[in-house]
Amino acid sequence: MDYKRAIIKNIKKYCFLRGMTYSDLSRKAGIPLTTLQAILYDERYKEPRLSNAHAIAKALKIKIDDLIR
């Protein structure tokens, strides 16, 4: 599994486990919802910036390693 697919899978998984919507996650991570949606759904979007990945992991209360595995 490539890096981006792992991130997408884990964002969806941990949002579900935390009972969070993507809107909740974007607000808690401090990133625009459109950026989060691009990460999740836009085929042209590359991997997220490291700062966004860290913010998402922190908002989900997981380690960055858990996000990219």
Biopython code that builds the backbone (N, CA, C, O; Angstrom):
import numpy as np
from Bio.PDB.StructureBuilder import StructureBuilder

atoms = [
    (1, "MET", "N", (0.850, -1.179, 0.000)),
    (1, "MET", "CA", (0.000, 0.000, 0.000)),
    (1, "MET", "C", (0.892, 1.238, 0.000)),
    (1, "MET", "O", (1.859, 1.322, 0.758)),
    (2, "ASP", "N", (0.558, 2.188, -0.852)),
    (2, "ASP", "CA", (1.393, 3.383, -0.897)),
    (2, "ASP", "C", (1.050, 4.333, 0.254)),
    (2, "ASP", "O", (0.037, 4.187, 0.939)),
    (3, "TYR", "N", (1.927, 5.295, 0.428)),
    (3, "TYR", "CA", (1.856, 6.257, 1.533)),
    (3, "TYR", "C", (0.524, 6.990, 1.578)),
    (3, "TYR", "O", (-0.093, 7.076, 2.639)),
    (4, "LYS", "N", (0.065, 7.524, 0.436)),
    (4, "LYS", "CA", (-1.178, 8.292, 0.417)),
    (4, "LYS", "C", (-2.378, 7.412, 0.745)),
    (4, "LYS", "O", (-3.254, 7.823, 1.507)),
    (5, "ARG", "N", (-2.429, 6.224, 0.188)),
    (5, "ARG", "CA", (-3.561, 5.325, 0.490)),
    (5, "ARG", "C", (-3.602, 4.968, 1.963)),
    (5, "ARG", "O", (-4.681, 4.872, 2.546)),
    (6, "ALA", "N", (-2.449, 4.772, 2.570)),
    (6, "ALA", "CA", (-2.392, 4.459, 3.997)),
    (6, "ALA", "C", (-2.942, 5.624, 4.821)),
    (6, "ALA", "O", (-3.700, 5.417, 5.769)),
    (7, "ILE", "N", (-2.563, 6.832, 4.459)),
    (7, "ILE", "CA", (-3.052, 8.015, 5.182)),
    (7, "ILE", "C", (-4.569, 8.127, 5.051)),
    (7, "ILE", "O", (-5.266, 8.357, 6.039)),
    (8, "ILE", "N", (-5.074, 7.964, 3.840)),
    (8, "ILE", "CA", (-6.527, 8.052, 3.613)),
    (8, "ILE", "C", (-7.259, 7.003, 4.443)),
    (8, "ILE", "O", (-8.226, 7.308, 5.140)),
    (9, "LYS", "N", (-6.785, 5.771, 4.357)),
    (9, "LYS", "CA", (-7.413, 4.675, 5.105)),
    (9, "LYS", "C", (-7.422, 4.973, 6.603)),
    (9, "LYS", "O", (-8.429, 4.762, 7.279)),
    (10, "ASN", "N", (-6.302, 5.463, 7.113)),
    (10, "ASN", "CA", (-6.202, 5.706, 8.550)),
    (10, "ASN", "C", (-6.980, 6.938, 8.999)),
    (10, "ASN", "O", (-7.518, 6.944, 10.107)),
    (11, "ILE", "N", (-7.055, 7.964, 8.186)),
    (11, "ILE", "CA", (-7.889, 9.116, 8.545)),
    (11, "ILE", "C", (-9.336, 8.652, 8.679)),
    (11, "ILE", "O", (-10.006, 8.976, 9.659)),
    (12, "LYS", "N", (-9.816, 7.895, 7.698)),
    (12, "LYS", "CA", (-11.199, 7.403, 7.738)),
    (12, "LYS", "C", (-11.426, 6.493, 8.947)),
    (12, "LYS", "O", (-12.434, 6.607, 9.645)),
    (13, "LYS", "N", (-10.477, 5.592, 9.181)),
    (13, "LYS", "CA", (-10.582, 4.650, 10.302)),
    (13, "LYS", "C", (-10.654, 5.372, 11.644)),
    (13, "LYS", "O", (-11.546, 5.112, 12.452)),
    (14, "TYR", "N", (-9.697, 6.289, 11.876)),
    (14, "TYR", "CA", (-9.654, 6.949, 13.177)),
    (14, "TYR", "C", (-10.770, 7.970, 13.357)),
    (14, "TYR", "O", (-11.205, 8.205, 14.484)),
    (15, "CYS", "N", (-11.236, 8.575, 12.288)),
    (15, "CYS", "CA", (-12.418, 9.444, 12.404)),
    (15, "CYS", "C", (-13.609, 8.615, 12.863)),
    (15, "CYS", "O", (-14.346, 9.022, 13.761)),
    (16, "PHE", "N", (-13.795, 7.448, 12.244)),
    (16, "PHE", "CA", (-14.892, 6.560, 12.625)),
    (16, "PHE", "C", (-14.754, 6.144, 14.086)),
    (16, "PHE", "O", (-15.722, 6.211, 14.843)),
    (17, "LEU", "N", (-13.558, 5.714, 14.486)),
    (17, "LEU", "CA", (-13.344, 5.262, 15.859)),
    (17, "LEU", "C", (-13.546, 6.380, 16.883)),
    (17, "LEU", "O", (-13.979, 6.128, 18.007)),
    (18, "ARG", "N", (-13.231, 7.613, 16.489)),
    (18, "ARG", "CA", (-13.385, 8.757, 17.401)),
    (18, "ARG", "C", (-14.767, 9.410, 17.303)),
    (18, "ARG", "O", (-15.083, 10.326, 18.062)),
    (19, "GLY", "N", (-15.585, 8.932, 16.362)),
    (19, "GLY", "CA", (-16.912, 9.526, 16.171)),
    (19, "GLY", "C", (-16.832, 10.947, 15.636)),
    (19, "GLY", "O", (-17.672, 11.788, 15.957)),
    (20, "MET", "N", (-15.822, 11.211, 14.824)),
    (20, "MET", "CA", (-15.597, 12.556, 14.291)),
    (20, "MET", "C", (-16.018, 12.628, 12.828)),
    (20, "MET", "O", (-15.836, 11.678, 12.066)),
    (21, "THR", "N", (-16.576, 13.758, 12.456)),
    (21, "THR", "CA", (-16.819, 14.029, 11.047)),
    (21, "THR", "C", (-15.542, 14.651, 10.476)),
    (21, "THR", "O", (-14.644, 15.045, 11.221)),
    (22, "TYR", "N", (-15.477, 14.732, 9.161)),
    (22, "TYR", "CA", (-14.320, 15.384, 8.544)),
    (22, "TYR", "C", (-14.308, 16.870, 8.885)),
    (22, "TYR", "O", (-13.245, 17.482, 8.985)),
    (23, "SER", "N", (-15.477, 17.436, 9.061)),
    (23, "SER", "CA", (-15.563, 18.837, 9.482)),
    (23, "SER", "C", (-14.967, 19.003, 10.884)),
    (23, "SER", "O", (-14.217, 19.945, 11.139)),
    (24, "ASP", "N", (-15.305, 18.086, 11.783)),
    (24, "ASP", "CA", (-14.734, 18.109, 13.139)),
    (24, "ASP", "C", (-13.209, 18.006, 13.068)),
    (24, "ASP", "O", (-12.489, 18.749, 13.735)),
    (25, "LEU", "N", (-12.738, 17.074, 12.249)),
    (25, "LEU", "CA", (-11.292, 16.863, 12.132)),
    (25, "LEU", "C", (-10.593, 18.097, 11.586)),
    (25, "LEU", "O", (-9.551, 18.502, 12.102)),
    (26, "SER", "N", (-11.159, 18.696, 10.550)),
    (26, "SER", "CA", (-10.507, 19.877, 9.974)),
    (26, "SER", "C", (-10.436, 21.004, 10.996)),
    (26, "SER", "O", (-9.427, 21.705, 11.086)),
    (27, "ARG", "N", (-11.502, 21.175, 11.760)),
    (27, "ARG", "CA", (-11.529, 22.229, 12.784)),
    (27, "ARG", "C", (-10.489, 21.942, 13.868)),
    (27, "ARG", "O", (-9.729, 22.834, 14.245)),
    (28, "LYS", "N", (-10.449, 20.709, 14.370)),
    (28, "LYS", "CA", (-9.499, 20.361, 15.437)),
    (28, "LYS", "C", (-8.053, 20.381, 14.951)),
    (28, "LYS", "O", (-7.141, 20.702, 15.714)),
    (29, "ALA", "N", (-7.846, 20.039, 13.683)),
    (29, "ALA", "CA", (-6.489, 20.032, 13.129)),
    (29, "ALA", "C", (-6.050, 21.430, 12.689)),
    (29, "ALA", "O", (-4.861, 21.677, 12.487)),
    (30, "GLY", "N", (-7.014, 22.339, 12.543)),
    (30, "GLY", "CA", (-6.672, 23.692, 12.115)),
    (30, "GLY", "C", (-6.317, 23.775, 10.640)),
    (30, "GLY", "O", (-5.539, 24.634, 10.225)),
    (31, "ILE", "N", (-6.894, 22.873, 9.853)),
    (31, "ILE", "CA", (-6.668, 22.928, 8.404)),
    (31, "ILE", "C", (-8.022, 23.101, 7.715)),
    (31, "ILE", "O", (-9.038, 22.626, 8.223)),
    (32, "PRO", "N", (-8.045, 23.767, 6.581)),
    (32, "PRO", "CA", (-9.318, 23.971, 5.887)),
    (32, "PRO", "C", (-9.965, 22.637, 5.492)),
    (32, "PRO", "O", (-9.272, 21.683, 5.139)),
    (33, "LEU", "N", (-11.276, 22.584, 5.557)),
    (33, "LEU", "CA", (-12.002, 21.388, 5.156)),
    (33, "LEU", "C", (-11.703, 21.036, 3.706)),
    (33, "LEU", "O", (-11.626, 19.858, 3.355)),
    (34, "THR", "N", (-11.536, 22.046, 2.864)),
    (34, "THR", "CA", (-11.226, 21.777, 1.451)),
    (34, "THR", "C", (-9.877, 21.070, 1.293)),
    (34, "THR", "O", (-9.712, 20.240, 0.399)),
    (35, "THR", "N", (-8.924, 21.395, 2.152)),
    (35, "THR", "CA", (-7.623, 20.713, 2.128)),
    (35, "THR", "C", (-7.783, 19.256, 2.544)),
    (35, "THR", "O", (-7.231, 18.360, 1.905)),
    (36, "LEU", "N", (-8.537, 19.019, 3.614)),
    (36, "LEU", "CA", (-8.772, 17.649, 4.062)),
    (36, "LEU", "C", (-9.506, 16.855, 2.983)),
    (36, "LEU", "O", (-9.166, 15.700, 2.723)),
    (37, "GLN", "N", (-10.496, 17.460, 2.363)),
    (37, "GLN", "CA", (-11.230, 16.784, 1.292)),
    (37, "GLN", "C", (-10.318, 16.474, 0.105)),
    (37, "GLN", "O", (-10.446, 15.421, -0.520)),
    (38, "ALA", "N", (-9.407, 17.383, -0.202)),
    (38, "ALA", "CA", (-8.455, 17.138, -1.294)),
    (38, "ALA", "C", (-7.562, 15.952, -0.959)),
    (38, "ALA", "O", (-7.285, 15.121, -1.825)),
    (39, "ILE", "N", (-7.109, 15.865, 0.285)),
    (39, "ILE", "CA", (-6.280, 14.743, 0.715)),
    (39, "ILE", "C", (-7.049, 13.434, 0.534)),
    (39, "ILE", "O", (-6.496, 12.440, 0.061)),
    (40, "LEU", "N", (-8.321, 13.443, 0.911)),
    (40, "LEU", "CA", (-9.119, 12.220, 0.895)),
    (40, "LEU", "C", (-9.647, 11.826, -0.475)),
    (40, "LEU", "O", (-9.761, 10.637, -0.772)),
    (41, "TYR", "N", (-9.972, 12.812, -1.319)),
    (41, "TYR", "CA", (-10.726, 12.481, -2.527)),
    (41, "TYR", "C", (-10.112, 12.922, -3.849)),
    (41, "TYR", "O", (-10.507, 12.408, -4.895)),
    (42, "ASP", "N", (-9.184, 13.831, -3.844)),
    (42, "ASP", "CA", (-8.662, 14.365, -5.101)),
    (42, "ASP", "C", (-7.479, 13.525, -5.577)),
    (42, "ASP", "O", (-6.423, 13.512, -4.946)),
    (43, "GLU", "N", (-7.666, 12.832, -6.685)),
    (43, "GLU", "CA", (-6.621, 11.973, -7.238)),
    (43, "GLU", "C", (-5.352, 12.747, -7.612)),
    (43, "GLU", "O", (-4.252, 12.194, -7.582)),
    (44, "ARG", "N", (-5.506, 14.013, -7.960)),
    (44, "ARG", "CA", (-4.353, 14.824, -8.374)),
    (44, "ARG", "C", (-3.543, 15.314, -7.184)),
    (44, "ARG", "O", (-2.386, 15.704, -7.337)),
    (45, "TYR", "N", (-4.145, 15.296, -5.995)),
    (45, "TYR", "CA", (-3.479, 15.784, -4.796)),
    (45, "TYR", "C", (-2.414, 14.787, -4.366)),
    (45, "TYR", "O", (-2.684, 13.592, -4.248)),
    (46, "LYS", "N", (-1.237, 15.267, -4.140)),
    (46, "LYS", "CA", (-0.134, 14.404, -3.693)),
    (46, "LYS", "C", (-0.276, 14.140, -2.196)),
    (46, "LYS", "O", (-1.319, 14.435, -1.612)),
    (47, "GLU", "N", (0.736, 13.602, -1.589)),
    (47, "GLU", "CA", (0.714, 13.378, -0.151)),
    (47, "GLU", "C", (0.558, 14.709, 0.582)),
    (47, "GLU", "O", (1.004, 15.745, 0.090)),
    (48, "PRO", "N", (-0.073, 14.682, 1.754)),
    (48, "PRO", "CA", (-0.228, 15.930, 2.504)),
    (48, "PRO", "C", (1.109, 16.452, 3.003)),
    (48, "PRO", "O", (2.057, 15.695, 3.210)),
    (49, "ARG", "N", (1.158, 17.746, 3.187)),
    (49, "ARG", "CA", (2.357, 18.343, 3.793)),
    (49, "ARG", "C", (2.571, 17.715, 5.160)),
    (49, "ARG", "O", (1.625, 17.293, 5.825)),
    (50, "LEU", "N", (3.818, 17.662, 5.559)),
    (50, "LEU", "CA", (4.149, 17.077, 6.860)),
    (50, "LEU", "C", (3.432, 17.820, 7.985)),
    (50, "LEU", "O", (2.965, 17.197, 8.938)),
    (51, "SER", "N", (3.342, 19.139, 7.881)),
    (51, "SER", "CA", (2.662, 19.911, 8.928)),
    (51, "SER", "C", (1.187, 19.539, 9.016)),
    (51, "SER", "O", (0.632, 19.473, 10.113)),
    (52, "ASN", "N", (0.541, 19.294, 7.868)),
    (52, "ASN", "CA", (-0.867, 18.876, 7.880)),
    (52, "ASN", "C", (-1.012, 17.472, 8.443)),
    (52, "ASN", "O", (-1.942, 17.202, 9.203)),
    (53, "ALA", "N", (-0.104, 16.580, 8.079)),
    (53, "ALA", "CA", (-0.155, 15.212, 8.601)),
    (53, "ALA", "C", (0.003, 15.211, 10.120)),
    (53, "ALA", "O", (-0.698, 14.479, 10.820)),
    (54, "HIS", "N", (0.915, 16.021, 10.624)),
    (54, "HIS", "CA", (1.100, 16.123, 12.087)),
    (54, "HIS", "C", (-0.151, 16.687, 12.752)),
    (54, "HIS", "O", (-0.571, 16.195, 13.800)),
    (55, "ALA", "N", (-0.745, 17.708, 12.155)),
    (55, "ALA", "CA", (-1.948, 18.317, 12.727)),
    (55, "ALA", "C", (-3.107, 17.321, 12.741)),
    (55, "ALA", "O", (-3.864, 17.259, 13.710)),
    (56, "ILE", "N", (-3.242, 16.550, 11.677)),
    (56, "ILE", "CA", (-4.300, 15.541, 11.609)),
    (56, "ILE", "C", (-4.073, 14.464, 12.664)),
    (56, "ILE", "O", (-5.004, 14.082, 13.373)),
    (57, "ALA", "N", (-2.850, 13.978, 12.770)),
    (57, "ALA", "CA", (-2.534, 12.953, 13.777)),
    (57, "ALA", "C", (-2.814, 13.471, 15.181)),
    (57, "ALA", "O", (-3.394, 12.762, 16.003)),
    (58, "LYS", "N", (-2.409, 14.690, 15.453)),
    (58, "LYS", "CA", (-2.641, 15.275, 16.779)),
    (58, "LYS", "C", (-4.132, 15.399, 17.060)),
    (58, "LYS", "O", (-4.582, 15.083, 18.162)),
    (59, "ALA", "N", (-4.902, 15.853, 16.079)),
    (59, "ALA", "CA", (-6.344, 16.000, 16.260)),
    (59, "ALA", "C", (-7.020, 14.650, 16.488)),
    (59, "ALA", "O", (-8.009, 14.560, 17.216)),
    (60, "LEU", "N", (-6.484, 13.599, 15.862)),
    (60, "LEU", "CA", (-7.031, 12.254, 16.032)),
    (60, "LEU", "C", (-6.478, 11.560, 17.276)),
    (60, "LEU", "O", (-6.899, 10.455, 17.618)),
    (61, "LYS", "N", (-5.528, 12.221, 17.952)),
    (61, "LYS", "CA", (-4.881, 11.695, 19.157)),
    (61, "LYS", "C", (-4.169, 10.377, 18.879)),
    (61, "LYS", "O", (-4.299, 9.398, 19.614)),
    (62, "ILE", "N", (-3.404, 10.395, 17.778)),
    (62, "ILE", "CA", (-2.588, 9.242, 17.411)),
    (62, "ILE", "C", (-1.182, 9.724, 17.076)),
    (62, "ILE", "O", (-0.957, 10.919, 16.884)),
    (63, "LYS", "N", (-0.253, 8.801, 17.007)),
    (63, "LYS", "CA", (1.110, 9.128, 16.592)),
    (63, "LYS", "C", (1.134, 9.252, 15.077)),
    (63, "LYS", "O", (0.325, 8.630, 14.388)),
    (64, "ILE", "N", (2.040, 10.035, 14.566)),
    (64, "ILE", "CA", (2.179, 10.214, 13.116)),
    (64, "ILE", "C", (2.432, 8.853, 12.447)),
    (64, "ILE", "O", (1.969, 8.617, 11.331)),
    (65, "ASP", "N", (3.158, 7.971, 13.118)),
    (65, "ASP", "CA", (3.413, 6.630, 12.580)),
    (65, "ASP", "C", (2.119, 5.865, 12.342)),
    (65, "ASP", "O", (1.999, 5.129, 11.363)),
    (66, "ASP", "N", (1.154, 6.041, 13.236)),
    (66, "ASP", "CA", (-0.138, 5.358, 13.079)),
    (66, "ASP", "C", (-0.915, 5.892, 11.886)),
    (66, "ASP", "O", (-1.742, 5.186, 11.307)),
    (67, "LEU", "N", (-0.651, 7.122, 11.527)),
    (67, "LEU", "CA", (-1.346, 7.720, 10.395)),
    (67, "LEU", "C", (-0.798, 7.215, 9.070)),
    (67, "LEU", "O", (-1.549, 7.072, 8.105)),
    (68, "ILE", "N", (0.498, 6.943, 9.009)),
    (68, "ILE", "CA", (1.089, 6.587, 7.722)),
    (68, "ILE", "C", (1.312, 5.093, 7.522)),
    (68, "ILE", "O", (1.784, 4.688, 6.460)),
    (69, "ARG", "N", (0.993, 4.274, 8.494)),
    (69, "ARG", "CA", (1.137, 2.809, 8.350)),
    (69, "ARG", "C", (-0.012, 2.202, 7.617)),
    (69, "ARG", "O", (-0.043, 0.988, 7.414)),
]
sb = StructureBuilder()
sb.init_structure("model")
sb.init_model(0)
sb.init_chain("A")
sb.init_seg("    ")
for serial, (resi, resn, name, xyz) in enumerate(atoms, 1):
    if name == "N":
        sb.init_residue(resn, " ", resi, " ")
    sb.init_atom(name, np.array(xyz, "f"), 0.0, 1.0, " ", f" {name:<3s}", serial, name[0])
structure = sb.get_structure()
